[in-house]
Amino acid sequence: MATERQAPCPECAKVGELLSDYLDGELPESGRWVVELHLGSCTACTQFLAELAATVTALHRLARPDAVTRALRGTASARS
Ligand SMILES: [Zn+2]
């Protein structure tokens, strides 16, 4: 019985590995170019990037209050 699951194309697999670095801005320009070129022609990866971006944004939102609290605490103790 054949599976319904689509095998991702090699380009999608390669770009998929680059997307988190791409979102973090840690990808060199050559890598960003590869990602952006592929995103222009691949809706699956564009959608995956959007989902990844939403997850990263949610994580940052969760992490931020703690970082702010720590920063405020540090400032308060340094002032005294
Ligand atoms: Zn793709």
PDB file of the backbone (N, CA, C, O) and the ligand in Angstrom, with CONECT records:
HET     ZN  A 101       1
ATOM      1  N   MET A   1       0.847  -1.197   0.000  1.00  0.00           N
ATOM      2  CA  MET A   1       0.000   0.000   0.000  1.00  0.00           C
ATOM      3  C   MET A   1       0.887   1.254   0.000  1.00  0.00           C
ATOM      4  O   MET A   1       1.806   1.390   0.808  1.00  0.00           O
ATOM      5  N   ALA A   2       0.590   2.124  -0.896  1.00  0.00           N
ATOM      6  CA  ALA A   2       1.405   3.344  -0.994  1.00  0.00           C
ATOM      7  C   ALA A   2       0.941   4.366   0.045  1.00  0.00           C
ATOM      8  O   ALA A   2      -0.251   4.512   0.313  1.00  0.00           O
ATOM      9  N   THR A   3       1.900   5.052   0.608  1.00  0.00           N
ATOM     10  CA  THR A   3       1.542   6.070   1.593  1.00  0.00           C
ATOM     11  C   THR A   3       1.134   7.353   0.890  1.00  0.00           C
ATOM     12  O   THR A   3       1.622   7.661  -0.197  1.00  0.00           O
ATOM     13  N   GLU A   4       0.241   8.093   1.518  1.00  0.00           N
ATOM     14  CA  GLU A   4      -0.227   9.349   0.953  1.00  0.00           C
ATOM     15  C   GLU A   4       0.769  10.484   1.179  1.00  0.00           C
ATOM     16  O   GLU A   4       0.708  11.529   0.531  1.00  0.00           O
ATOM     17  N   ARG A   5       1.673  10.252   2.105  1.00  0.00           N
ATOM     18  CA  ARG A   5       2.588  11.313   2.497  1.00  0.00           C
ATOM     19  C   ARG A   5       3.525  11.708   1.358  1.00  0.00           C
ATOM     20  O   ARG A   5       4.126  10.855   0.706  1.00  0.00           O
ATOM     21  N   GLN A   6       3.637  12.993   1.137  1.00  0.00           N
ATOM     22  CA  GLN A   6       4.514  13.493   0.082  1.00  0.00           C
ATOM     23  C   GLN A   6       5.950  13.547   0.590  1.00  0.00           C
ATOM     24  O   GLN A   6       6.217  14.007   1.700  1.00  0.00           O
ATOM     25  N   ALA A   7       6.849  13.075  -0.231  1.00  0.00           N
ATOM     26  CA  ALA A   7       8.254  13.205   0.119  1.00  0.00           C
ATOM     27  C   ALA A   7       8.689  14.630  -0.153  1.00  0.00           C
ATOM     28  O   ALA A   7       8.475  15.141  -1.253  1.00  0.00           O
ATOM     29  N   PRO A   8       9.300  15.288   0.837  1.00  0.00           N
ATOM     30  CA  PRO A   8       9.734  16.659   0.596  1.00  0.00           C
ATOM     31  C   PRO A   8      10.862  16.682  -0.434  1.00  0.00           C
ATOM     32  O   PRO A   8      11.724  15.803  -0.443  1.00  0.00           O
ATOM     33  N   CYS A   9      10.847  17.673  -1.281  1.00  0.00           N
ATOM     34  CA  CYS A   9      11.903  17.770  -2.271  1.00  0.00           C
ATOM     35  C   CYS A   9      13.205  18.144  -1.558  1.00  0.00           C
ATOM     36  O   CYS A   9      13.165  18.765  -0.496  1.00  0.00           O
ATOM     37  N   PRO A  10      14.355  17.777  -2.125  1.00  0.00           N
ATOM     38  CA  PRO A  10      15.631  18.056  -1.455  1.00  0.00           C
ATOM     39  C   PRO A  10      15.808  19.535  -1.132  1.00  0.00           C
ATOM     40  O   PRO A  10      16.389  19.890  -0.106  1.00  0.00           O
ATOM     41  N   GLU A  11      15.311  20.378  -2.000  1.00  0.00           N
ATOM     42  CA  GLU A  11      15.438  21.830  -1.793  1.00  0.00           C
ATOM     43  C   GLU A  11      14.662  22.254  -0.554  1.00  0.00           C
ATOM     44  O   GLU A  11      15.138  23.080   0.225  1.00  0.00           O
ATOM     45  N   CYS A  12      13.454  21.687  -0.363  1.00  0.00           N
ATOM     46  CA  CYS A  12      12.631  22.007   0.801  1.00  0.00           C
ATOM     47  C   CYS A  12      13.334  21.546   2.082  1.00  0.00           C
ATOM     48  O   CYS A  12      13.326  22.257   3.087  1.00  0.00           O
ATOM     49  N   ALA A  13      13.933  20.370   2.045  1.00  0.00           N
ATOM     50  CA  ALA A  13      14.625  19.846   3.224  1.00  0.00           C
ATOM     51  C   ALA A  13      15.790  20.746   3.588  1.00  0.00           C
ATOM     52  O   ALA A  13      16.023  21.032   4.762  1.00  0.00           O
ATOM     53  N   LYS A  14      16.522  21.191   2.575  1.00  0.00           N
ATOM     54  CA  LYS A  14      17.684  22.049   2.796  1.00  0.00           C
ATOM     55  C   LYS A  14      17.256  23.398   3.362  1.00  0.00           C
ATOM     56  O   LYS A  14      17.837  23.890   4.330  1.00  0.00           O
ATOM     57  N   VAL A  15      16.235  23.990   2.748  1.00  0.00           N
ATOM     58  CA  VAL A  15      15.743  25.298   3.188  1.00  0.00           C
ATOM     59  C   VAL A  15      15.133  25.188   4.583  1.00  0.00           C
ATOM     60  O   VAL A  15      15.278  26.092   5.406  1.00  0.00           O
ATOM     61  N   GLY A  16      14.443  24.061   4.844  1.00  0.00           N
ATOM     62  CA  GLY A  16      13.833  23.854   6.158  1.00  0.00           C
ATOM     63  C   GLY A  16      14.859  23.916   7.278  1.00  0.00           C
ATOM     64  O   GLY A  16      14.569  24.415   8.365  1.00  0.00           O
ATOM     65  N   GLU A  17      16.046  23.414   7.015  1.00  0.00           N
ATOM     66  CA  GLU A  17      17.104  23.438   8.023  1.00  0.00           C
ATOM     67  C   GLU A  17      17.660  24.847   8.227  1.00  0.00           C
ATOM     68  O   GLU A  17      18.200  25.164   9.286  1.00  0.00           O
ATOM     69  N   LEU A  18      17.522  25.677   7.211  1.00  0.00           N
ATOM     70  CA  LEU A  18      18.070  27.041   7.290  1.00  0.00           C
ATOM     71  C   LEU A  18      17.098  28.039   7.911  1.00  0.00           C
ATOM     72  O   LEU A  18      17.496  29.120   8.346  1.00  0.00           O
ATOM     73  N   LEU A  19      15.787  27.656   7.948  1.00  0.00           N
ATOM     74  CA  LEU A  19      14.765  28.637   8.323  1.00  0.00           C
ATOM     75  C   LEU A  19      14.911  29.201   9.733  1.00  0.00           C
ATOM     76  O   LEU A  19      14.673  30.391   9.939  1.00  0.00           O
ATOM     77  N   SER A  20      15.296  28.381  10.705  1.00  0.00           N
ATOM     78  CA  SER A  20      15.405  28.918  12.071  1.00  0.00           C
ATOM     79  C   SER A  20      16.551  29.923  12.171  1.00  0.00           C
ATOM     80  O   SER A  20      16.429  30.947  12.843  1.00  0.00           O
ATOM     81  N   ASP A  21      17.659  29.627  11.500  1.00  0.00           N
ATOM     82  CA  ASP A  21      18.771  30.573  11.466  1.00  0.00           C
ATOM     83  C   ASP A  21      18.378  31.831  10.697  1.00  0.00           C
ATOM     84  O   ASP A  21      18.790  32.943  11.028  1.00  0.00           O
ATOM     85  N   TYR A  22      17.565  31.619   9.656  1.00  0.00           N
ATOM     86  CA  TYR A  22      17.085  32.739   8.845  1.00  0.00           C
ATOM     87  C   TYR A  22      16.256  33.689   9.714  1.00  0.00           C
ATOM     88  O   TYR A  22      16.411  34.908   9.635  1.00  0.00           O
ATOM     89  N   LEU A  23      15.380  33.123  10.540  1.00  0.00           N
ATOM     90  CA  LEU A  23      14.538  33.936  11.424  1.00  0.00           C
ATOM     91  C   LEU A  23      15.369  34.641  12.483  1.00  0.00           C
ATOM     92  O   LEU A  23      15.072  35.774  12.863  1.00  0.00           O
ATOM     93  N   ASP A  24      16.410  33.969  12.956  1.00  0.00           N
ATOM     94  CA  ASP A  24      17.260  34.556  13.994  1.00  0.00           C
ATOM     95  C   ASP A  24      18.214  35.595  13.425  1.00  0.00           C
ATOM     96  O   ASP A  24      18.903  36.291  14.170  1.00  0.00           O
ATOM     97  N   GLY A  25      18.249  35.696  12.097  1.00  0.00           N
ATOM     98  CA  GLY A  25      19.162  36.628  11.459  1.00  0.00           C
ATOM     99  C   GLY A  25      20.604  36.168  11.535  1.00  0.00           C
ATOM    100  O   GLY A  25      21.530  36.970  11.412  1.00  0.00           O
ATOM    101  N   GLU A  26      20.793  34.855  11.742  1.00  0.00           N
ATOM    102  CA  GLU A  26      22.139  34.315  11.879  1.00  0.00           C
ATOM    103  C   GLU A  26      22.661  33.701  10.586  1.00  0.00           C
ATOM    104  O   GLU A  26      23.772  33.174  10.531  1.00  0.00           O
ATOM    105  N   LEU A  27      21.836  33.783   9.552  1.00  0.00           N
ATOM    106  CA  LEU A  27      22.225  33.188   8.284  1.00  0.00           C
ATOM    107  C   LEU A  27      23.065  34.174   7.473  1.00  0.00           C
ATOM    108  O   LEU A  27      22.688  35.339   7.346  1.00  0.00           O
ATOM    109  N   PRO A  28      24.199  33.727   6.920  1.00  0.00           N
ATOM    110  CA  PRO A  28      24.970  34.626   6.064  1.00  0.00           C
ATOM    111  C   PRO A  28      24.161  35.006   4.823  1.00  0.00           C
ATOM    112  O   PRO A  28      23.183  34.345   4.474  1.00  0.00           O
ATOM    113  N   GLU A  29      24.582  36.067   4.177  1.00  0.00           N
ATOM    114  CA  GLU A  29      23.803  36.591   3.051  1.00  0.00           C
ATOM    115  C   GLU A  29      23.568  35.556   1.953  1.00  0.00           C
ATOM    116  O   GLU A  29      22.503  35.523   1.337  1.00  0.00           O
ATOM    117  N   SER A  30      24.576  34.710   1.714  1.00  0.00           N
ATOM    118  CA  SER A  30      24.435  33.674   0.687  1.00  0.00           C
ATOM    119  C   SER A  30      23.309  32.710   1.052  1.00  0.00           C
ATOM    120  O   SER A  30      22.561  32.268   0.180  1.00  0.00           O
ATOM    121  N   GLY A  31      23.186  32.385   2.338  1.00  0.00           N
ATOM    122  CA  GLY A  31      22.138  31.479   2.794  1.00  0.00           C
ATOM    123  C   GLY A  31      20.769  32.116   2.728  1.00  0.00           C
ATOM    124  O   GLY A  31      19.790  31.476   2.346  1.00  0.00           O
ATOM    125  N   ARG A  32      20.707  33.401   3.109  1.00  0.00           N
ATOM    126  CA  ARG A  32      19.435  34.123   3.058  1.00  0.00           C
ATOM    127  C   ARG A  32      18.907  34.190   1.640  1.00  0.00           C
ATOM    128  O   ARG A  32      17.703  34.106   1.398  1.00  0.00           O
ATOM    129  N   TRP A  33      19.832  34.344   0.712  1.00  0.00           N
ATOM    130  CA  TRP A  33      19.457  34.442  -0.691  1.00  0.00           C
ATOM    131  C   TRP A  33      18.824  33.134  -1.155  1.00  0.00           C
ATOM    132  O   TRP A  33      17.820  33.137  -1.868  1.00  0.00           O
ATOM    133  N   VAL A  34      19.421  32.017  -0.744  1.00  0.00           N
ATOM    134  CA  VAL A  34      18.892  30.695  -1.098  1.00  0.00           C
ATOM    135  C   VAL A  34      17.484  30.525  -0.542  1.00  0.00           C
ATOM    136  O   VAL A  34      16.588  30.044  -1.236  1.00  0.00           O
ATOM    137  N   VAL A  35      17.292  30.926   0.725  1.00  0.00           N
ATOM    138  CA  VAL A  35      15.992  30.797   1.382  1.00  0.00           C
ATOM    139  C   VAL A  35      14.957  31.662   0.684  1.00  0.00           C
ATOM    140  O   VAL A  35      13.867  31.190   0.360  1.00  0.00           O
ATOM    141  N   GLU A  36      15.291  32.932   0.449  1.00  0.00           N
ATOM    142  CA  GLU A  36      14.328  33.856  -0.137  1.00  0.00           C
ATOM    143  C   GLU A  36      13.952  33.466  -1.565  1.00  0.00           C
ATOM    144  O   GLU A  36      12.806  33.619  -1.987  1.00  0.00           O
ATOM    145  N   LEU A  37      14.934  32.965  -2.288  1.00  0.00           N
ATOM    146  CA  LEU A  37      14.667  32.514  -3.661  1.00  0.00           C
ATOM    147  C   LEU A  37      13.693  31.345  -3.643  1.00  0.00           C
ATOM    148  O   LEU A  37      12.763  31.283  -4.448  1.00  0.00           O
ATOM    149  N   HIS A  38      13.920  30.409  -2.707  1.00  0.00           N
ATOM    150  CA  HIS A  38      13.058  29.230  -2.623  1.00  0.00           C
ATOM    151  C   HIS A  38      11.662  29.611  -2.129  1.00  0.00           C
ATOM    152  O   HIS A  38      10.662  29.089  -2.623  1.00  0.00           O
ATOM    153  N   LEU A  39      11.595  30.519  -1.156  1.00  0.00           N
ATOM    154  CA  LEU A  39      10.298  30.931  -0.621  1.00  0.00           C
ATOM    155  C   LEU A  39       9.432  31.564  -1.703  1.00  0.00           C
ATOM    156  O   LEU A  39       8.205  31.469  -1.662  1.00  0.00           O
ATOM    157  N   GLY A  40      10.076  32.208  -2.669  1.00  0.00           N
ATOM    158  CA  GLY A  40       9.343  32.857  -3.751  1.00  0.00           C
ATOM    159  C   GLY A  40       8.601  31.876  -4.639  1.00  0.00           C
ATOM    160  O   GLY A  40       7.666  32.257  -5.343  1.00  0.00           O
ATOM    161  N   SER A  41       9.017  30.601  -4.611  1.00  0.00           N
ATOM    162  CA  SER A  41       8.406  29.617  -5.499  1.00  0.00           C
ATOM    163  C   SER A  41       7.801  28.444  -4.751  1.00  0.00           C
ATOM    164  O   SER A  41       7.307  27.507  -5.379  1.00  0.00           O
ATOM    165  N   CYS A  42       7.828  28.470  -3.410  1.00  0.00           N
ATOM    166  CA  CYS A  42       7.340  27.317  -2.652  1.00  0.00           C
ATOM    167  C   CYS A  42       6.386  27.769  -1.547  1.00  0.00           C
ATOM    168  O   CYS A  42       6.811  28.364  -0.556  1.00  0.00           O
ATOM    169  N   THR A  43       5.093  27.483  -1.723  1.00  0.00           N
ATOM    170  CA  THR A  43       4.109  27.902  -0.727  1.00  0.00           C
ATOM    171  C   THR A  43       4.231  27.079   0.551  1.00  0.00           C
ATOM    172  O   THR A  43       3.954  27.586   1.639  1.00  0.00           O
ATOM    173  N   ALA A  44       4.644  25.816   0.435  1.00  0.00           N
ATOM    174  CA  ALA A  44       4.777  24.955   1.619  1.00  0.00           C
ATOM    175  C   ALA A  44       5.806  25.527   2.580  1.00  0.00           C
ATOM    176  O   ALA A  44       5.565  25.585   3.786  1.00  0.00           O
ATOM    177  N   CYS A  45       6.958  25.952   2.052  1.00  0.00           N
ATOM    178  CA  CYS A  45       8.000  26.503   2.898  1.00  0.00           C
ATOM    179  C   CYS A  45       7.628  27.888   3.415  1.00  0.00           C
ATOM    180  O   CYS A  45       8.000  28.254   4.530  1.00  0.00           O
ATOM    181  N   THR A  46       6.894  28.664   2.608  1.00  0.00           N
ATOM    182  CA  THR A  46       6.436  29.979   3.054  1.00  0.00           C
ATOM    183  C   THR A  46       5.518  29.817   4.252  1.00  0.00           C
ATOM    184  O   THR A  46       5.597  30.578   5.217  1.00  0.00           O
ATOM    185  N   GLN A  47       4.638  28.808   4.180  1.00  0.00           N
ATOM    186  CA  GLN A  47       3.707  28.544   5.277  1.00  0.00           C
ATOM    187  C   GLN A  47       4.464  28.052   6.501  1.00  0.00           C
ATOM    188  O   GLN A  47       4.155  28.435   7.629  1.00  0.00           O
ATOM    189  N   PHE A  48       5.459  27.198   6.270  1.00  0.00           N
ATOM    190  CA  PHE A  48       6.264  26.675   7.374  1.00  0.00           C
ATOM    191  C   PHE A  48       7.015  27.809   8.064  1.00  0.00           C
ATOM    192  O   PHE A  48       7.121  27.838   9.290  1.00  0.00           O
ATOM    193  N   LEU A  49       7.533  28.739   7.269  1.00  0.00           N
ATOM    194  CA  LEU A  49       8.248  29.889   7.830  1.00  0.00           C
ATOM    195  C   LEU A  49       7.304  30.734   8.689  1.00  0.00           C
ATOM    196  O   LEU A  49       7.688  31.208   9.758  1.00  0.00           O
ATOM    197  N   ALA A  50       6.065  30.919   8.217  1.00  0.00           N
ATOM    198  CA  ALA A  50       5.086  31.707   8.964  1.00  0.00           C
ATOM    199  C   ALA A  50       4.775  31.039  10.302  1.00  0.00           C
ATOM    200  O   ALA A  50       4.666  31.712  11.326  1.00  0.00           O
ATOM    201  N   GLU A  51       4.631  29.711  10.289  1.00  0.00           N
ATOM    202  CA  GLU A  51       4.355  28.980  11.529  1.00  0.00           C
ATOM    203  C   GLU A  51       5.541  29.066  12.479  1.00  0.00           C
ATOM    204  O   GLU A  51       5.381  29.237  13.688  1.00  0.00           O
ATOM    205  N   LEU A  52       6.731  28.943  11.907  1.00  0.00           N
ATOM    206  CA  LEU A  52       7.960  29.018  12.706  1.00  0.00           C
ATOM    207  C   LEU A  52       8.104  30.409  13.321  1.00  0.00           C
ATOM    208  O   LEU A  52       8.487  30.551  14.483  1.00  0.00           O
ATOM    209  N   ALA A  53       7.790  31.430  12.523  1.00  0.00           N
ATOM    210  CA  ALA A  53       7.888  32.810  13.004  1.00  0.00           C
ATOM    211  C   ALA A  53       6.911  33.042  14.148  1.00  0.00           C
ATOM    212  O   ALA A  53       7.240  33.727  15.116  1.00  0.00           O
ATOM    213  N   ALA A  54       5.704  32.472  14.041  1.00  0.00           N
ATOM    214  CA  ALA A  54       4.702  32.620  15.099  1.00  0.00           C
ATOM    215  C   ALA A  54       5.183  31.946  16.374  1.00  0.00           C
ATOM    216  O   ALA A  54       4.986  32.472  17.469  1.00  0.00           O
ATOM    217  N   THR A  55       5.813  30.784  16.237  1.00  0.00           N
ATOM    218  CA  THR A  55       6.340  30.060  17.403  1.00  0.00           C
ATOM    219  C   THR A  55       7.459  30.844  18.057  1.00  0.00           C
ATOM    220  O   THR A  55       7.502  30.974  19.280  1.00  0.00           O
ATOM    221  N   VAL A  56       8.365  31.367  17.243  1.00  0.00           N
ATOM    222  CA  VAL A  56       9.497  32.137  17.762  1.00  0.00           C
ATOM    223  C   VAL A  56       9.000  33.393  18.470  1.00  0.00           C
ATOM    224  O   VAL A  56       9.505  33.753  19.534  1.00  0.00           O
ATOM    225  N   THR A  57       8.010  34.059  17.878  1.00  0.00           N
ATOM    226  CA  THR A  57       7.441  35.264  18.480  1.00  0.00           C
ATOM    227  C   THR A  57       6.817  34.933  19.830  1.00  0.00           C
ATOM    228  O   THR A  57       6.975  35.681  20.794  1.00  0.00           O
ATOM    229  N   ALA A  58       6.103  33.801  19.894  1.00  0.00           N
ATOM    230  CA  ALA A  58       5.469  33.379  21.141  1.00  0.00           C
ATOM    231  C   ALA A  58       6.529  33.089  22.201  1.00  0.00           C
ATOM    232  O   ALA A  58       6.359  33.454  23.364  1.00  0.00           O
ATOM    233  N   LEU A  59       7.611  32.442  21.811  1.00  0.00           N
ATOM    234  CA  LEU A  59       8.696  32.127  22.741  1.00  0.00           C
ATOM    235  C   LEU A  59       9.347  33.400  23.259  1.00  0.00           C
ATOM    236  O   LEU A  59       9.643  33.520  24.448  1.00  0.00           O
ATOM    237  N   HIS A  60       9.565  34.347  22.359  1.00  0.00           N
ATOM    238  CA  HIS A  60      10.169  35.616  22.761  1.00  0.00           C
ATOM    239  C   HIS A  60       9.256  36.365  23.736  1.00  0.00           C
ATOM    240  O   HIS A  60       9.724  37.012  24.672  1.00  0.00           O
ATOM    241  N   ARG A  61       7.950  36.265  23.499  1.00  0.00           N
ATOM    242  CA  ARG A  61       6.978  36.939  24.346  1.00  0.00           C
ATOM    243  C   ARG A  61       7.014  36.332  25.754  1.00  0.00           C
ATOM    244  O   ARG A  61       6.882  37.036  26.755  1.00  0.00           O
ATOM    245  N   LEU A  62       7.196  35.012  25.803  1.00  0.00           N
ATOM    246  CA  LEU A  62       7.279  34.330  27.097  1.00  0.00           C
ATOM    247  C   LEU A  62       8.587  34.666  27.803  1.00  0.00           C
ATOM    248  O   LEU A  62       8.624  34.830  29.022  1.00  0.00           O
ATOM    249  N   ALA A  63       9.659  34.766  27.020  1.00  0.00           N
ATOM    250  CA  ALA A  63      10.981  34.962  27.613  1.00  0.00           C
ATOM    251  C   ALA A  63      11.181  36.402  28.073  1.00  0.00           C
ATOM    252  O   ALA A  63      11.912  36.657  29.030  1.00  0.00           O
ATOM    253  N   ARG A  64      10.540  37.327  27.398  1.00  0.00           N
ATOM    254  CA  ARG A  64      10.810  38.738  27.639  1.00  0.00           C
ATOM    255  C   ARG A  64      10.505  39.212  29.072  1.00  0.00           C
ATOM    256  O   ARG A  64      11.347  39.872  29.681  1.00  0.00           O
ATOM    257  N   PRO A  65       9.321  38.891  29.626  1.00  0.00           N
ATOM    258  CA  PRO A  65       9.026  39.397  30.980  1.00  0.00           C
ATOM    259  C   PRO A  65      10.097  38.980  31.980  1.00  0.00           C
ATOM    260  O   PRO A  65      10.465  39.755  32.863  1.00  0.00           O
ATOM    261  N   ASP A  66      10.597  37.755  31.842  1.00  0.00           N
ATOM    262  CA  ASP A  66      11.621  37.272  32.757  1.00  0.00           C
ATOM    263  C   ASP A  66      12.903  38.080  32.603  1.00  0.00           C
ATOM    264  O   ASP A  66      13.546  38.446  33.588  1.00  0.00           O
ATOM    265  N   ALA A  67      13.262  38.351  31.353  1.00  0.00           N
ATOM    266  CA  ALA A  67      14.478  39.120  31.090  1.00  0.00           C
ATOM    267  C   ALA A  67      14.328  40.538  31.637  1.00  0.00           C
ATOM    268  O   ALA A  67      15.265  41.099  32.204  1.00  0.00           O
ATOM    269  N   VAL A  68      13.139  41.107  31.460  1.00  0.00           N
ATOM    270  CA  VAL A  68      12.874  42.464  31.959  1.00  0.00           C
ATOM    271  C   VAL A  68      12.940  42.484  33.481  1.00  0.00           C
ATOM    272  O   VAL A  68      13.526  43.389  34.075  1.00  0.00           O
ATOM    273  N   THR A  69      12.325  41.464  34.115  1.00  0.00           N
ATOM    274  CA  THR A  69      12.346  41.377  35.582  1.00  0.00           C
ATOM    275  C   THR A  69      13.775  41.319  36.088  1.00  0.00           C
ATOM    276  O   THR A  69      14.139  41.997  37.050  1.00  0.00           O
ATOM    277  N   ARG A  70      14.588  40.489  35.417  1.00  0.00           N
ATOM    278  CA  ARG A  70      15.979  40.346  35.827  1.00  0.00           C
ATOM    279  C   ARG A  70      16.743  41.657  35.658  1.00  0.00           C
ATOM    280  O   ARG A  70      17.560  42.028  36.501  1.00  0.00           O
ATOM    281  N   ALA A  71      16.468  42.346  34.562  1.00  0.00           N
ATOM    282  CA  ALA A  71      17.145  43.611  34.286  1.00  0.00           C
ATOM    283  C   ALA A  71      16.757  44.653  35.333  1.00  0.00           C
ATOM    284  O   ALA A  71      17.605  45.400  35.821  1.00  0.00           O
ATOM    285  N   LEU A  72      15.452  44.696  35.676  1.00  0.00           N
ATOM    286  CA  LEU A  72      14.976  45.651  36.676  1.00  0.00           C
ATOM    287  C   LEU A  72      15.580  45.351  38.041  1.00  0.00           C
ATOM    288  O   LEU A  72      15.984  46.254  38.774  1.00  0.00           O
ATOM    289  N   ARG A  73      15.633  44.049  38.369  1.00  0.00           N
ATOM    290  CA  ARG A  73      16.205  43.636  39.642  1.00  0.00           C
ATOM    291  C   ARG A  73      17.676  44.061  39.723  1.00  0.00           C
ATOM    292  O   ARG A  73      18.155  44.537  40.753  1.00  0.00           O
ATOM    293  N   GLY A  74      18.367  43.870  38.602  1.00  0.00           N
ATOM    294  CA  GLY A  74      19.792  44.227  38.564  1.00  0.00           C
ATOM    295  C   GLY A  74      19.985  45.716  38.755  1.00  0.00           C
ATOM    296  O   GLY A  74      20.895  46.154  39.457  1.00  0.00           O
ATOM    297  N   THR A  75      19.100  46.505  38.109  1.00  0.00           N
ATOM    298  CA  THR A  75      19.182  47.955  38.222  1.00  0.00           C
ATOM    299  C   THR A  75      18.883  48.405  39.645  1.00  0.00           C
ATOM    300  O   THR A  75      19.546  49.293  40.181  1.00  0.00           O
ATOM    301  N   ALA A  76      17.866  47.777  40.255  1.00  0.00           N
ATOM    302  CA  ALA A  76      17.455  48.147  41.598  1.00  0.00           C
ATOM    303  C   ALA A  76      18.572  47.873  42.606  1.00  0.00           C
ATOM    304  O   ALA A  76      18.851  48.702  43.473  1.00  0.00           O
ATOM    305  N   SER A  77      19.204  46.712  42.486  1.00  0.00           N
ATOM    306  CA  SER A  77      20.245  46.374  43.440  1.00  0.00           C
ATOM    307  C   SER A  77      21.496  47.217  43.218  1.00  0.00           C
ATOM    308  O   SER A  77      22.246  47.491  44.155  1.00  0.00           O
ATOM    309  N   ALA A  78      21.716  47.625  41.959  1.00  0.00           N
ATOM    310  CA  ALA A  78      22.909  48.428  41.669  1.00  0.00           C
ATOM    311  C   ALA A  78      22.742  49.843  42.221  1.00  0.00           C
ATOM    312  O   ALA A  78      23.723  50.501  42.568  1.00  0.00           O
ATOM    313  N   ARG A  79      21.475  50.313  42.300  1.00  0.00           N
ATOM    314  CA  ARG A  79      21.212  51.675  42.765  1.00  0.00           C
ATOM    315  C   ARG A  79      21.388  51.839  44.282  1.00  0.00           C
ATOM    316  O   ARG A  79      21.817  52.888  44.765  1.00  0.00           O
ATOM    317  N   SER A  80      21.048  50.784  45.009  1.00  0.00           N
ATOM    318  CA  SER A  80      21.034  50.904  46.461  1.00  0.00           C
ATOM    319  C   SER A  80      22.420  51.132  47.051  1.00  0.00           C
ATOM    320  O   SER A  80      22.560  51.252  48.268  1.00  0.00           O
TER     321      SER A  80
HETATM  322 ZN    ZN A 101       9.980  24.320  -0.180  1.00  0.00          ZN2+
END
